[in-house]
Amino acid sequence: KRYRKSNSGTVTRFGSRHGDALKFAVSRTVKVSGKWVTRKTLTAFEMGELLGASEKAITSWISTSKFPRPNLRSKDGDAVYTFEQACAMSKAMYETHVGRAIFRSTDTHVIRAVHAAFLSNKP
């Protein structure tokens, strides 16, 4: 197995910061059920920061269907995840994707867990 190392040299896991999700969330105005509301949300960049992956990795995962596409847009036009979705997906990633540096298409149990967490937290 290949392990991801943090800058300090310790082994890290995708989603290991899921308990700190509030640090990465930003209040944005988003449209939910036809109404503009202010919610804590995360962009792909912020989601990457939370998961310990780059924004490029997140967008790659989205384009290859490994990771759910955000279903909300902010007033600024950014595609965003709700705070609840981000927490659930980060926790699912942490619990199912153990100790590897790569998130593969063959990691179907991880993909299913992340998508299920996303769908269970619709805005």
Salt bridges, closest charged atoms under 4 A:
GLU46 OE2 - ARG28 NH2 2.85
GLU95 OE2 - LYS91 NZ 3.92
ASP107 OD2 - HIS97 NE2 3.65
ASP107 OD1 - ARG100 NH2 2.68
